[in-house]
Amino acid sequence: MPINSFLYPAPSTPTFAYNVDNSLRFNAGDSMRLTRSFSAGSSTLWTWSGWIKRSKLGSRQIIFSAYNSSTYYTTMEFTADDYLKFNDENNNNTNGRIQSSAKYRDPSAWMHIVFHWDSSDSTSADRLRMYVNNERITSFSDTGNYPSTGSQVNTAITHEIGSMNNSNFFEGYMTEVVFINGANLDPDQFGEYNEDSPTIWQPKDISGLTFGTTGFYLDFEDSGDMGDDESGNGNDWTEVNIAATDQSTDTCTNNFATMNPLFAGDSNITYSEGNLKTTAANESQKNAVSTLAVSSGKWYCEMVSRNGTNYPGFGIMDIGSALQTSVSYLGSTADSYCMFQGGLDYNNGSENNIGTSWGENVIMGIAIDLDSSTKTIKYYKAGSEIHSRTISTPANGYVFAVTQDTNGTISEINFGSPPYSESGGNSDGNGYGNFSMSVPSGYYALNTKNLAEFG
């Protein structure tokens, strides 16, 4: 399956011995975070591990923090320049700081991050370590003092996941968040290379680890208690502005499509809700496209407009057009297809009025068949097909897309893990997804497990 690396790096998905079912989707606009104040534990020796998929780039975002005051704090963060950084401040003095020389700007992929703190290690540079996907980061764009004393982490102050002091909120997905108190563990205690695809770093079962008194393990599998600690220590976290709808099935063992904020043709579109909600500003007829592309298989997703008078549209676009910044609205080129809210079917700039429109908050479905000799796109409303047309064989691969016709247009896209409350409970034939309508027989949600089988 050809996939342009701009949109998604080769989605080779092996069989996982250990599967992660859920993640927590953070949306900065909701000021989401988890908080906990610990009784003092070891601040001199600990390990933090977590799997992360970014959504928003180019802004400072806190992954994990411990905050006492503006002069005493610890942060693990992505900087405004998209570097990965650890910083510990003690009375306005840098007690430990490292910042990667690499930038992490892939909103389509999951990454595993491990931080080590051991202020008593005999080798100064080993006292503070950072790993990404089992590779130790040794090239830095910024370094401060290596620690000689304890960190702010694991002291009796407020800790937060997803922010610091109720600011600089993280946007994206997290899962398998683990804290080990009193031990320095390597990444291979939390992940392993896949036996069939030995370059792929994947999670493994960590339930047998010794977490230490203040250690914790968050798997986000209880939608009613997303701060539930599964380590056995009872170190539960308090949820702030987190709802059951923030639980996602997009995980490091089954990566779902989202919309792609790196798309060059989406100027002045704002992304939120894990890149599943798009809002247009200042420009009309701009498009947003999915992170995953397909050139074979049968695929289904849903879209809903939150302001029905602004004529959004949804459909598909070939990567060839998706990479051209000059492309106007979806359906304006020969390799893109769009159904607008007023019931107007567009391809190559040609309009066909199908006589069926829809309004605000009406969920619509789209299904594309790239396996049959006659390839088709079908549109659905209220569980019924309202239109079908023949489409061309993709030259490169199709991405799902929405088009924003006027300022303020809002669209939400459901690739199987909806950003809104969805009671439909309809999954595909492999059991993936939560859709409003029944998924047409033989069609599948767009995620890496389905791609490995059908793409």
Order of alpha helices (4+ residues) and beta strands (2+ residues): beta-beta-beta-beta-beta-beta-beta-beta-beta-beta-beta-beta-beta-beta-beta-beta-beta-beta-beta-beta-beta-beta-beta-alpha-beta-beta-beta-beta-beta-beta-beta-beta-alpha
